[in-house]
């Protein structure tokens, strides 16, 4: 199972939110680019980066994207990707994949996907109280199962599923949500996100069939080392 370290960006800093709450911010580094490089140096083969302000505003931070593109590690980027132009700008800067949520639930989803290489699109399904939320997790959203079906109908095959209630809390992932999505999309690549707090959580994710996991606060709070996570995941493919 692939382990993907996370770097969330807000106010120019590397931070983590608790349960998607912009008022509950913990800062971990002054420069998110240095943090991305740190994970690359530690052996990450992919880093997950989210511009939280872009996620909320829908505006791509082109300066951040250009800086990330200069780092020699594949990057999966989310935040402010709501148009074909913004997706092309991120990919053109050298980023590997874009994480898209809100646009996939709108009327223009088909045109958006058709304009890009589908392999570069990660469908973000961020769930609170059973509903997939967009606009930085602040809208009312739609039922998670319906959101996933829309994504599958668009021909997308990589799903990033986040349980918002567990995100940043280190209480364990939302296994019920992830198992339901796994059953609905058995052939998709499922990336689990939110709640990872111990090495034992990797065992549970492997058992339900997750292909990859995004880990943030648990690494920054030193619940375990990235090297330990890699070993644990490698032992349980």
C-alpha positions as CSV (number, residue, x, y, z in Angstrom):
1,X,0.0,0.0,0.0
2,X,1.4,3.4,-1.0
3,X,2.0,5.9,1.8
4,X,1.5,9.5,0.7
5,X,2.6,12.3,3.1
6,X,0.4,15.4,3.1
7,X,1.3,19.1,3.1
8,X,-1.5,21.5,3.6
9,X,-0.8,25.2,2.8
10,X,-2.5,28.2,4.4
11,X,-1.2,31.7,4.7
12,X,2.1,30.6,3.2
13,X,2.7,28.0,5.9
14,X,2.5,24.2,6.1
15,X,-0.4,23.5,8.4
16,X,-3.1,21.0,9.4
17,X,-6.7,21.6,10.1
18,X,-8.9,19.7,12.6
19,X,-12.0,18.3,11.0
20,X,-11.7,20.7,8.1
21,X,-12.2,23.7,10.4
22,X,-10.3,26.8,9.2
23,X,-10.5,28.1,12.8
24,X,-8.6,25.1,14.1
25,X,-5.2,25.5,12.5
26,X,-1.9,24.1,13.6
27,X,1.2,25.4,11.9
28,X,4.1,23.0,11.4
29,X,6.5,24.8,9.0
30,X,7.1,28.3,7.6
31,X,7.8,27.1,4.1
32,X,5.6,24.3,2.6
33,X,8.1,23.8,-0.2
34,X,10.8,22.9,2.3
35,X,8.4,20.4,3.8
36,X,7.6,18.8,0.4
37,X,11.4,18.5,-0.1
38,X,11.7,16.9,3.3
39,X,9.3,14.2,2.4
40,X,11.0,13.6,-0.9
41,X,14.3,13.2,0.8
42,X,12.7,10.8,3.2
43,X,11.7,8.5,0.3
44,X,8.2,9.6,-0.6
45,X,7.3,8.7,-4.2
46,X,4.3,11.0,-4.2
47,X,3.4,14.0,-2.0
48,X,-0.2,15.2,-1.5
49,X,-0.4,19.0,-1.4
50,X,-3.6,21.0,-0.8
51,X,-3.8,24.8,-0.9
52,X,-6.5,25.3,1.6
53,X,-7.3,28.9,0.6
54,X,-7.7,27.8,-3.0
55,X,-10.0,25.0,-1.9
56,X,-12.2,27.5,-0.2
57,X,-12.0,30.3,-2.8
58,X,-11.8,28.3,-6.0
59,X,-8.8,30.4,-7.1
60,X,-5.6,28.7,-8.1
61,X,-2.4,29.9,-6.4
62,X,-0.2,30.0,-9.5
63,X,2.9,31.1,-7.5
64,X,2.6,28.1,-5.2
65,X,2.1,25.8,-8.2
66,X,5.2,27.0,-9.9
67,X,7.3,26.6,-6.8
68,X,6.0,23.0,-6.3
69,X,6.7,22.2,-9.9
70,X,10.4,22.9,-9.3
71,X,10.6,20.2,-6.6
72,X,11.9,16.8,-7.9
73,X,9.1,14.6,-6.6
74,X,5.7,13.8,-8.1
75,X,3.0,15.9,-6.5
76,X,-0.8,15.3,-6.2
77,X,-2.2,18.8,-5.9
78,X,-5.6,20.1,-4.8
79,X,-7.1,23.5,-4.1
80,X,-8.5,25.9,-6.6
81,X,-8.8,23.4,-9.4
82,X,-12.3,24.2,-10.8
83,X,-11.7,24.9,-14.4
84,X,-9.9,23.2,-17.3
85,X,-7.5,26.2,-17.4
86,X,-6.5,25.9,-13.7
87,X,-6.0,22.1,-14.1
88,X,-3.8,22.7,-17.2
89,X,-1.8,25.3,-15.4
90,X,-1.1,23.0,-12.5
91,X,-0.2,20.1,-14.8
92,X,1.8,22.4,-17.1
93,X,3.9,23.5,-14.1
94,X,5.0,20.0,-13.7
95,X,2.6,18.6,-11.1
96,X,1.6,15.0,-11.6
97,X,-2.1,14.9,-10.7
98,X,-4.8,17.3,-9.7
99,X,-7.4,16.5,-7.0
100,X,-10.8,17.7,-8.1
101,X,-14.0,17.7,-6.0
102,X,-16.5,20.5,-6.6
103,X,-16.3,20.6,-10.4
104,X,-17.1,16.9,-10.7
105,X,-20.4,17.4,-9.0
106,X,-21.5,20.3,-11.3
107,X,-23.1,20.5,-14.7
108,X,-19.7,21.0,-16.5
109,X,-18.1,17.8,-15.1
110,X,-18.2,15.9,-18.4
111,X,-16.6,18.7,-20.4
112,X,-13.9,19.1,-17.7
113,X,-12.9,15.5,-17.7
114,X,-13.0,15.2,-21.5
115,X,-10.5,18.1,-21.8
116,X,-7.9,16.4,-19.7
117,X,-6.1,13.1,-19.5
118,X,-8.2,11.2,-17.0
119,X,-5.1,9.6,-15.5
120,X,-4.1,13.0,-14.2
121,X,-7.4,13.5,-12.3
122,X,-8.0,12.3,-8.7
123,X,-11.6,12.5,-7.7
124,X,-11.9,13.9,-4.2
125,X,-14.9,12.7,-2.2
126,X,-14.8,14.5,1.1
127,X,-17.6,13.3,3.4
128,X,-19.2,14.8,6.5
129,X,-22.4,13.4,7.9
130,X,-22.8,11.1,4.9
131,X,-22.6,13.9,2.3
132,X,-19.8,14.7,-0.1
133,X,-18.8,18.4,0.4
134,X,-17.2,20.9,-1.9
135,X,-16.0,24.5,-1.8
136,X,-13.4,23.8,0.9
137,X,-15.9,21.4,2.7
138,X,-18.2,24.3,3.3
139,X,-21.2,23.6,1.0
140,X,-24.2,21.3,1.7
141,X,-23.0,18.6,-0.7
142,X,-24.7,15.5,-2.0
143,X,-25.0,12.0,-0.7
144,X,-21.6,10.3,-0.8
145,X,-22.8,7.2,-2.7
146,X,-24.3,9.5,-5.4
147,X,-21.1,11.5,-5.6
148,X,-19.1,8.3,-6.2
149,X,-21.5,7.1,-8.8
150,X,-21.2,10.4,-10.7
151,X,-17.4,10.1,-10.6
152,X,-17.5,6.5,-11.9
153,X,-19.9,7.5,-14.7
154,X,-17.3,10.1,-15.8
155,X,-14.8,7.3,-16.3
156,X,-12.5,8.3,-13.5
157,X,-10.6,5.5,-11.7
158,X,-8.7,7.2,-8.9
159,X,-10.7,8.1,-5.8
160,X,-9.4,10.1,-2.8
161,X,-11.9,9.5,0.0
162,X,-11.7,11.7,3.2
163,X,-13.8,11.3,6.3
164,X,-14.0,15.0,7.4
165,X,-15.0,14.1,11.0
166,X,-11.8,12.1,11.5
167,X,-9.5,14.4,9.5
168,X,-6.7,15.8,11.6
169,X,-8.0,14.0,14.7
170,X,-5.7,10.9,14.7
171,X,-8.6,8.7,15.9
172,X,-8.5,6.2,13.1
173,X,-10.0,6.5,9.6
174,X,-13.7,6.3,8.8
175,X,-13.6,2.6,8.0
176,X,-17.4,2.4,7.4
177,X,-17.2,5.1,4.8
178,X,-14.2,3.6,3.1
179,X,-15.6,0.1,3.1
180,X,-18.8,1.3,1.5
181,X,-17.0,3.2,-1.2
182,X,-14.7,0.2,-1.8
183,X,-17.7,-2.1,-2.3
184,X,-19.3,0.4,-4.7
185,X,-16.2,0.9,-6.8
186,X,-14.2,-2.4,-6.5
187,X,-12.0,-1.7,-9.5
188,X,-11.1,1.9,-8.7
189,X,-7.8,3.0,-7.1
190,X,-8.9,4.0,-3.6
191,X,-6.8,6.4,-1.6
192,X,-7.9,6.7,2.0
193,X,-7.5,10.0,3.9
194,X,-8.4,11.3,7.3
195,X,-7.8,10.1,10.9
196,X,-4.6,8.1,10.6
197,X,-3.2,8.0,14.1
198,X,-1.2,4.7,14.5
199,X,0.5,2.1,12.5
200,X,-2.3,-0.3,13.3
201,X,-4.6,1.9,11.1
202,X,-2.6,0.7,8.1
203,X,-3.6,-2.9,8.8
204,X,-7.3,-1.9,8.8
205,X,-7.0,-0.1,5.5
206,X,-5.2,-3.0,3.9
207,X,-7.9,-5.3,5.1
208,X,-10.7,-3.3,3.4
209,X,-8.7,-3.0,0.2
210,X,-7.3,0.6,0.1
211,X,-4.6,1.1,-2.5
212,X,-3.0,4.1,-0.8
213,X,-3.2,6.3,2.2
214,X,-2.6,10.0,2.8
215,X,-1.0,10.7,6.2
216,X,-0.6,14.2,7.7
217,X,-0.8,15.1,11.4
218,X,0.3,11.7,12.7
219,X,3.6,12.2,10.9
220,X,4.0,15.8,12.1
221,X,3.1,14.9,15.7
222,X,5.5,12.0,15.5
223,X,3.0,9.2,16.3
224,X,5.3,7.2,14.0
225,X,8.1,7.9,11.5
226,X,7.6,8.0,7.8
227,X,10.1,5.1,7.5
228,X,8.0,3.0,9.9
229,X,4.9,3.7,7.8
230,X,6.6,2.6,4.6
231,X,7.8,-0.6,6.2
232,X,4.4,-1.3,7.7
233,X,2.7,-0.7,4.3
234,X,5.3,-2.7,2.4
235,X,4.8,-5.7,4.7
236,X,1.1,-5.7,4.0
237,X,0.6,-5.4,0.2
